C-alpha cells in the first residue's frame, strides 16, 4: 500500500543518516528517516579529537544544550612504537580538549535534532527492497514493520545503514575493497571507585592492539569503562577473545591497560560484544538518485579515530550535494555520477579514502616490535 510521497528516504538512523537528514531538512527538503531499531540499551564510550568539536556544535549547538553524557578528554596515552607510553596532550591543540561521548545517546540526540528540523522518523521499520521507476523518476521503497509491509515513494534514497550497506547491496553493488579481517571485541568493566581519568589509552601487543576509555556516567554511582581488543578474526587469539576468560587472559599482554584497571579495582561485567572493524568501501558509492553515506559508503579502521567525524562530515556533504542536485537539475536529469554535484561528492569521498589509507598504513608500519607475528606482518606492507 502506497503511503503518499516522500522526497528523500534515508535508510539507517545512525550518525551519518541522522546528519544527512538534519542537513536536508534545514535546506527545506521533506525527509523520512528509517530507523530499524526501536530502542537502544547498551552504552558505548567513544572518543573524538579536538578537531571534531566544531562539527558537533554545528549539528547540536553549544555544549550546554547537549542532551547526551560526555566529558572533555585530555589526550591519548599510547604504547605503540615501544612499551614506553607516549603522551599526546590535547592542551596544545586548537580547541584544547577532545570529547568522550556516550555514542548511543549521541546518536539519539542527533535524531531528536532531526525531528526538531522537521524530519519524519519511522522507528522499528526495516528496509526490504527498492525499485526504480524511471518514467516517474521515483523509487518504490518497501519497508517492514510489526504491522506488516508497506511501500513508500521517494525521489531520492540515501543508504546510511552502516557496514551492511543494505540499499547498495539490494541494487547489486559489491564491496570494492575489503583490506583485512580486523574484528573488535568489547568488554565492559565497572568499579565502585572514582575514576576521573580523561585519557584514551591505546596499546600494541603481539596479536593486535587494545583501546580503553571511560564511559561518561556523571550521575552513576559506578565508574564504567570500555576495553576493546582488535585482531584479525581468523587468528587463534581472536577466537580466544570471544569470551571474558580468554579476553582477560589476552589482556595481560597490555600492561598499560591492565595497570589502570587494577588500580581502580575494575571488574568485567556482561558478555563480550563483537563487530567487524576492517577497512572496506563500496564499488560505487552512488547511482541514479541514490548514494551512500558513512560506513555504508566506506568504513575505516578504528585506529584512525575518524568514525564519528567521518559520519558527520559525509552526512553534511551528502545533504548539501543532494539538495543542489535536486533543486538545480532539470526534472529528467539523471542524478548519478554524471551530475556535477554528485560528482563532487564522489571526488570528495575518494580523497577522504586516499588520505585515510595513507594515515592507516603509516601508523601500522610504525610498529616494528612484532613484525614476524601474523597480525603485524600482514600490515607491514602498505595496502592498496
C-alpha positions as CSV (number, residue, x, y, z in Angstrom):
1,X,0.0,0.0,0.0
2,X,1.4,3.4,-1.0
3,X,1.5,6.0,1.7
4,X,1.9,9.2,-0.2
5,X,5.1,10.6,-1.5
6,X,8.3,11.5,0.4
7,X,11.1,13.4,-1.4
8,X,14.1,11.7,0.3
9,X,14.2,8.5,2.2
10,X,17.3,7.7,4.4
11,X,17.8,4.1,5.4
12,X,19.6,4.0,8.7
13,X,19.3,6.4,11.6
14,X,22.8,6.3,13.0
15,X,25.3,9.2,13.0
16,X,25.7,9.6,9.2
17,X,22.0,9.0,8.4
18,X,20.8,11.5,11.0
19,X,23.4,14.1,9.9
20,X,22.2,13.8,6.3
21,X,18.6,14.1,7.4
22,X,19.3,17.2,9.5
23,X,21.1,18.9,6.6
24,X,18.4,18.2,4.1
25,X,15.6,19.2,6.4
26,X,17.3,22.5,7.2
27,X,17.5,23.1,3.5
28,X,13.8,22.7,3.2
29,X,13.6,19.1,1.9
30,X,11.0,16.5,3.0
31,X,12.8,13.7,4.7
32,X,11.8,10.3,6.0
33,X,14.4,8.6,8.3
34,X,14.0,4.8,8.5
35,X,15.2,3.6,12.0
36,X,15.3,-0.2,12.2
37,X,15.8,-0.2,16.0
38,X,13.0,0.8,18.3
39,X,15.2,1.3,21.4
40,X,18.8,1.1,22.4
41,X,20.2,-0.5,25.6
42,X,24.0,-0.7,25.7
43,X,26.2,2.3,26.4
44,X,29.4,2.7,24.3
45,X,32.0,5.3,25.1
46,X,33.8,6.8,22.1
47,X,36.4,9.5,21.8
48,X,36.6,12.3,19.4
49,X,39.6,14.5,18.6
50,X,39.6,18.3,19.3
51,X,39.1,19.0,15.5
52,X,35.7,17.4,15.7
53,X,34.2,19.8,18.3
54,X,33.1,22.5,15.9
55,X,31.4,19.8,13.8
56,X,29.4,18.6,16.8
57,X,28.4,22.1,17.6
58,X,27.3,22.6,14.0
59,X,24.7,19.8,14.4
60,X,23.8,20.0,18.1
61,X,24.6,23.6,19.2
62,X,26.7,24.7,22.2
63,X,27.6,22.1,24.7
64,X,25.3,23.5,27.5
65,X,22.4,22.3,25.3
66,X,23.7,18.8,24.7
67,X,21.4,16.0,26.0
68,X,24.0,13.2,26.0
69,X,26.6,12.4,28.6
70,X,30.1,13.4,27.7
71,X,33.4,14.6,29.3
72,X,36.3,16.6,27.9
73,X,39.1,14.2,27.1
74,X,42.7,15.3,27.8
75,X,44.5,13.3,25.1
76,X,45.9,9.9,24.1
77,X,48.3,7.8,26.0
78,X,49.7,5.1,23.8
79,X,52.3,2.3,23.9
80,X,52.7,1.7,20.2
81,X,56.2,2.2,18.9
82,X,57.7,0.9,22.2
83,X,56.5,-0.3,25.6
84,X,57.1,3.2,27.0
85,X,53.8,5.3,27.0
86,X,53.8,8.3,24.6
87,X,51.5,11.2,25.6
88,X,49.7,13.3,23.0
89,X,48.2,16.1,25.1
90,X,45.2,17.9,23.6
91,X,46.1,21.0,25.5
92,X,48.3,22.1,22.6
93,X,45.5,21.6,20.0
94,X,43.3,24.4,18.7
95,X,40.3,23.5,21.0
96,X,42.4,22.3,23.9
97,X,40.3,19.3,24.6
98,X,38.7,16.4,22.8
99,X,35.4,14.7,23.7
100,X,34.4,11.3,25.0
101,X,30.8,10.6,24.5
102,X,28.1,8.0,25.1
103,X,27.8,7.1,21.4
104,X,24.2,5.7,21.5
105,X,23.0,8.8,23.4
106,X,24.8,11.0,21.0
107,X,23.0,9.4,18.0
108,X,19.7,9.8,19.9
109,X,20.5,13.5,20.3
110,X,21.0,13.7,16.5
111,X,17.7,12.0,15.9
112,X,16.0,14.4,18.3
113,X,17.5,17.3,16.4
114,X,16.3,15.8,13.1
115,X,12.8,15.7,14.5
116,X,13.1,19.4,15.5
117,X,14.2,20.2,12.0
118,X,11.0,18.6,10.5
119,X,12.3,15.1,9.7
120,X,9.8,12.2,10.0
121,X,11.3,9.2,11.7
122,X,9.8,5.7,11.4
123,X,11.2,3.6,14.3
124,X,11.1,-0.2,14.1
125,X,10.9,0.0,10.3
126,X,13.3,-2.3,8.3
127,X,14.3,-1.8,4.7
128,X,13.2,-4.6,2.5
129,X,13.9,-3.5,-1.1
130,X,13.6,-0.7,-3.6
131,X,12.5,-0.5,-7.2
132,X,13.3,2.3,-9.6
133,X,10.6,3.7,-11.9
134,X,12.5,5.7,-14.4
135,X,9.4,7.1,-16.2
136,X,8.1,8.6,-13.0
137,X,11.6,9.5,-11.6
138,X,10.6,7.7,-8.4
139,X,11.7,4.9,-6.1
140,X,9.2,2.5,-4.6
141,X,10.8,1.6,-1.3
142,X,9.4,-1.4,0.6
143,X,9.7,-1.4,4.4
144,X,8.6,-3.9,7.0
145,X,7.2,-3.0,10.5
146,X,5.4,-5.1,13.1
147,X,2.2,-4.2,11.3
148,X,3.4,-5.7,8.0
149,X,5.0,-4.4,4.8
150,X,4.3,-1.1,3.1
151,X,5.6,0.8,0.1
152,X,6.7,4.4,0.1
153,X,7.5,6.5,-3.0
154,X,10.7,8.6,-2.8
155,X,12.6,10.9,-5.2
156,X,15.9,10.0,-3.7
157,X,17.4,7.3,-1.4
158,X,20.3,7.6,1.0
159,X,22.0,4.4,2.2
160,X,23.0,5.1,5.8
161,X,22.7,1.5,7.0
162,X,26.3,1.2,8.2
163,X,28.7,-1.6,7.1
164,X,25.7,-3.7,5.9
165,X,25.1,-1.2,3.1
166,X,21.6,-2.7,2.6
167,X,20.4,-0.4,-0.1
168,X,23.6,-0.7,-2.2
169,X,23.6,-4.5,-1.8
170,X,20.0,-4.7,-2.8
171,X,21.0,-2.9,-6.0
172,X,23.8,-5.3,-6.7
173,X,26.7,-3.0,-5.7
174,X,29.5,-5.0,-4.1
175,X,32.3,-4.1,-1.7
176,X,35.2,-3.0,-3.9
177,X,37.9,-3.3,-1.2
178,X,37.9,-5.3,2.0
179,X,41.5,-5.0,3.1
180,X,41.7,-7.1,6.2
181,X,39.8,-9.2,8.8
182,X,40.0,-6.8,11.7
183,X,37.4,-7.5,14.3
184,X,36.6,-5.7,17.5
185,X,35.9,-7.5,20.8
186,X,34.5,-5.3,23.5
187,X,34.2,-6.0,27.3
188,X,32.6,-3.6,29.8
189,X,34.2,-3.1,33.2
190,X,32.7,-1.5,36.4
191,X,34.3,-0.2,39.6
192,X,32.9,1.3,42.8
193,X,35.9,3.6,43.0
194,X,36.0,7.1,41.4
195,X,37.7,7.1,38.0
196,X,38.3,10.7,36.7
197,X,40.9,9.7,34.1
198,X,40.5,11.7,30.9
199,X,42.9,9.9,28.6
200,X,42.3,7.4,25.9
201,X,44.7,4.5,26.1
202,X,46.0,2.6,23.1
203,X,48.4,-0.3,23.4
204,X,50.0,-2.5,20.7
205,X,50.5,-6.2,21.6
206,X,51.9,-9.2,19.7
207,X,48.4,-10.3,18.5
208,X,46.7,-7.0,17.9
209,X,46.0,-3.8,19.7
210,X,43.9,-2.6,22.7
211,X,41.9,0.5,23.4
212,X,40.1,1.8,26.6
213,X,38.1,4.8,27.5
214,X,36.0,5.7,30.5
215,X,32.3,5.8,29.7
216,X,30.6,9.1,30.5
217,X,28.4,8.4,33.6
218,X,28.2,11.7,35.6
219,X,25.1,10.6,37.6
220,X,26.0,7.0,38.2
221,X,27.4,5.5,41.4
222,X,29.7,3.2,39.5
223,X,32.6,4.0,37.2
224,X,32.3,2.4,33.8
225,X,35.0,1.6,31.3
226,X,35.0,0.0,27.9
227,X,38.0,-2.1,26.9
228,X,38.4,-3.3,23.2
229,X,40.7,-5.7,21.6
230,X,41.3,-5.5,17.8
231,X,42.7,-8.5,16.0
232,X,42.1,-10.4,12.7
233,X,39.1,-12.7,13.1
234,X,40.9,-15.7,11.6
235,X,43.7,-15.7,14.2
236,X,43.5,-18.1,17.2
237,X,43.9,-15.2,19.6
238,X,40.8,-13.5,18.2
239,X,38.8,-16.7,18.8
240,X,40.2,-16.7,22.4
241,X,38.9,-13.1,22.9
242,X,35.3,-14.2,22.3
243,X,34.7,-15.0,26.0
244,X,35.5,-13.0,29.1
245,X,38.1,-15.5,30.5
246,X,40.1,-15.6,27.2
247,X,39.7,-11.8,26.8
248,X,41.2,-11.1,30.2
249,X,44.0,-13.6,29.7
250,X,45.0,-11.9,26.4
251,X,44.8,-8.5,28.1
252,X,47.8,-9.4,30.3
253,X,49.8,-8.6,27.2
254,X,48.7,-5.0,27.6
255,X,50.3,-3.8,30.9
256,X,49.4,-0.2,30.4
257,X,45.6,-1.0,30.4
258,X,45.8,-3.8,33.0
259,X,47.6,-1.5,35.4
260,X,44.8,1.1,35.1
261,X,42.1,-1.5,35.7
262,X,43.8,-2.9,38.7
263,X,44.5,0.5,40.3
264,X,40.8,1.4,40.0
265,X,39.6,-2.1,41.0
266,X,37.6,-2.7,37.8
267,X,35.9,-6.0,37.2
268,X,34.4,-7.3,34.0
269,X,30.6,-7.2,33.6
270,X,28.3,-8.6,30.9
271,X,29.2,-10.6,27.8
272,X,31.8,-9.9,25.1
273,X,30.4,-7.9,22.2
274,X,31.9,-8.2,18.8
275,X,31.7,-6.3,15.5
276,X,33.7,-6.0,12.2
277,X,36.3,-3.2,12.2
278,X,38.0,-3.8,8.9
279,X,38.6,-1.2,6.1
280,X,36.1,-1.5,3.3
281,X,34.3,0.6,0.7
282,X,31.7,0.2,-2.0
283,X,32.4,-0.4,-5.6
284,X,30.2,2.6,-6.3
285,X,29.0,5.0,-3.7
286,X,26.1,6.3,-5.8
287,X,23.8,5.6,-8.7
288,X,20.8,7.2,-10.3
289,X,19.0,9.0,-7.4
290,X,20.8,7.2,-4.6
291,X,24.0,7.5,-2.7
292,X,25.7,6.0,0.4
293,X,27.0,7.9,3.5
294,X,29.1,7.0,6.5
295,X,30.2,3.4,6.9
296,X,27.8,2.2,4.2
297,X,30.0,4.1,1.8
298,X,33.4,3.4,3.3
299,X,34.3,2.1,6.7
300,X,37.6,3.0,8.4
301,X,39.9,1.1,10.8
302,X,39.1,2.4,14.3
303,X,42.8,3.2,14.7
304,X,42.1,6.3,12.5
305,X,39.8,7.7,15.3
306,X,37.7,9.2,12.5
307,X,34.4,7.2,12.9
308,X,32.1,9.9,14.2
309,X,33.9,12.8,12.4
310,X,33.7,10.9,9.1
311,X,30.0,10.1,9.6
312,X,29.1,13.8,10.4
313,X,31.2,15.2,7.5
314,X,29.9,12.7,4.9
315,X,26.3,13.3,6.1
316,X,26.7,17.1,5.8
317,X,28.3,16.8,2.4
318,X,25.7,14.4,1.1
319,X,22.8,16.5,2.3
320,X,24.1,19.6,0.6
321,X,25.0,17.9,-2.7
322,X,21.7,16.1,-2.8
323,X,19.9,19.3,-2.3
324,X,21.8,21.1,-5.0
325,X,21.2,18.1,-7.4
326,X,17.5,18.0,-6.7
327,X,16.9,21.8,-7.0
328,X,19.3,22.7,-9.7
329,X,18.7,19.9,-12.2
330,X,16.1,19.5,-14.9
331,X,13.3,17.1,-13.9
332,X,14.5,14.3,-16.3
333,X,18.2,14.7,-15.4
334,X,19.9,11.6,-14.0
335,X,21.1,12.2,-10.5
336,X,24.1,9.9,-10.8
337,X,27.8,10.3,-11.2
338,X,27.2,12.3,-14.4
339,X,25.6,15.0,-12.3
340,X,28.1,17.7,-11.4
341,X,27.0,17.9,-7.8
342,X,27.0,14.2,-7.2
343,X,30.4,14.0,-9.0
344,X,31.8,16.5,-6.4
345,X,30.5,14.2,-3.6
346,X,32.2,11.2,-5.2
347,X,35.5,13.0,-5.6
348,X,35.4,14.4,-2.1
349,X,34.8,10.9,-0.6
350,X,37.6,9.4,-2.8
351,X,40.0,12.0,-1.4
352,X,38.9,11.1,2.1
353,X,39.6,7.4,1.5
354,X,43.0,8.0,0.0
355,X,44.0,10.3,2.9
356,X,42.8,7.7,5.4
357,X,44.7,4.8,3.7
358,X,47.9,6.7,3.8
359,X,47.4,7.6,7.5
360,X,46.4,4.0,8.4
361,X,49.5,2.5,6.7
362,X,51.8,5.0,8.3
363,X,50.7,4.1,11.9
364,X,50.7,0.3,11.3
365,X,54.2,0.3,9.8
366,X,55.5,2.4,12.7
367,X,55.0,-0.6,15.0
368,X,58.1,-2.9,14.4
369,X,58.3,-4.9,17.7
370,X,56.4,-7.9,16.4
371,X,56.9,-7.8,12.6
372,X,57.1,-11.6,12.5
373,X,53.7,-12.1,14.1
374,X,50.7,-12.7,11.7
375,X,48.7,-9.7,12.7
376,X,51.6,-7.3,12.2
377,X,53.3,-9.0,9.2
378,X,50.0,-8.6,7.3
379,X,50.2,-4.8,7.9
380,X,53.9,-4.4,7.4
381,X,53.4,-3.8,3.7
382,X,51.1,-0.8,2.9
383,X,47.7,-1.9,1.5
384,X,46.5,-0.7,-1.9
